[in-house]
């Protein structure tokens, strides 16, 4: 679960963002795709409260962390959840 920390894209990421991602990654361990929506919403909410916004590339990286080790079905659920969250955030 920690291979993502070695991703070159992570080396230049803001330490506050890294901490939020670590927290989300820890909270998703052992959870199914459907249980990830609250974690993602909490990640976004906590980031917004701290004035932090993820770039599209950083968000993609977060998604890859969340999908790591999940089945194809769970990865599809995560993608569906992301679309739902994205639609919510655009309102």
C-alpha positions as CSV (number, residue, x, y, z in Angstrom):
1,X,0.0,0.0,0.0
2,X,2.9,2.4,0.4
3,X,4.5,2.1,-3.1
4,X,2.7,5.3,-4.0
5,X,4.9,7.2,-1.6
6,X,7.8,6.4,-4.0
7,X,6.0,7.9,-7.0
8,X,8.1,10.7,-8.5
9,X,5.0,12.9,-8.6
10,X,4.8,12.8,-4.8
11,X,8.3,14.2,-4.3
12,X,7.2,17.7,-5.2
13,X,3.8,17.6,-3.6
14,X,2.9,20.0,-0.7
15,X,3.5,18.3,2.6
16,X,-0.1,19.2,3.8
17,X,-1.5,17.5,0.7
18,X,0.7,14.5,1.4
19,X,-0.6,14.2,4.9
20,X,-4.2,14.3,3.7
21,X,-3.4,11.6,1.2
22,X,-1.7,9.4,3.8
23,X,-4.8,9.8,6.1
24,X,-7.1,8.8,3.2
25,X,-4.9,5.9,2.3
26,X,-4.9,4.6,5.9
27,X,-8.7,5.0,6.1
28,X,-9.3,3.0,2.9
29,X,-7.3,-0.1,3.9
30,X,-9.5,-3.1,3.8
31,X,-12.6,-1.2,2.7
32,X,-14.7,-2.0,-0.3
33,X,-15.4,0.4,-3.2
34,X,-18.7,1.6,-1.8
35,X,-17.2,2.5,1.6
36,X,-14.7,4.8,-0.1
37,X,-17.1,7.7,-0.8
38,X,-17.1,9.0,2.8
39,X,-13.3,8.9,2.8
40,X,-13.1,10.8,-0.4
41,X,-15.6,13.4,0.8
42,X,-13.7,13.8,4.0
43,X,-10.4,14.3,2.1
44,X,-12.0,17.0,-0.1
45,X,-13.7,18.7,2.9
46,X,-10.5,18.7,5.0
47,X,-8.5,20.0,2.1
48,X,-11.0,22.8,1.5
49,X,-11.1,23.8,5.2
50,X,-7.3,24.2,5.1
51,X,-7.5,26.2,1.8
52,X,-5.9,23.3,-0.1
53,X,-6.9,22.4,-3.6
54,X,-5.6,19.4,-5.5
55,X,-4.6,19.8,-9.1
56,X,-6.1,17.3,-11.6
57,X,-2.8,15.3,-11.6
58,X,-2.7,15.2,-7.9
59,X,-6.3,14.1,-7.8
60,X,-5.5,11.3,-10.3
61,X,-2.7,10.2,-8.0
62,X,-5.0,10.1,-5.0
63,X,-7.4,8.0,-7.0
64,X,-4.7,5.5,-7.9
65,X,-3.8,5.3,-4.2
66,X,-7.5,4.6,-3.4
67,X,-7.7,1.9,-6.1
68,X,-4.5,0.2,-5.2
69,X,-5.1,-3.5,-4.4
70,X,-8.8,-3.3,-5.2
71,X,-10.7,-5.6,-7.5
72,X,-11.9,-4.4,-11.0
73,X,-15.4,-4.1,-9.6
74,X,-14.3,-2.0,-6.7
75,X,-12.1,0.2,-9.0
76,X,-15.2,0.8,-11.1
77,X,-17.2,1.7,-7.9
78,X,-14.5,4.2,-7.1
79,X,-14.7,5.7,-10.5
80,X,-18.5,6.1,-10.2
81,X,-18.0,7.6,-6.8
82,X,-15.5,10.1,-8.2
83,X,-18.0,11.2,-10.9
84,X,-20.6,11.7,-8.2
85,X,-18.3,13.7,-5.9
86,X,-17.1,15.8,-8.9
87,X,-20.7,16.6,-9.8
88,X,-21.4,17.5,-6.2
89,X,-18.3,19.8,-6.0
90,X,-19.3,21.6,-9.2
91,X,-22.6,22.8,-7.7
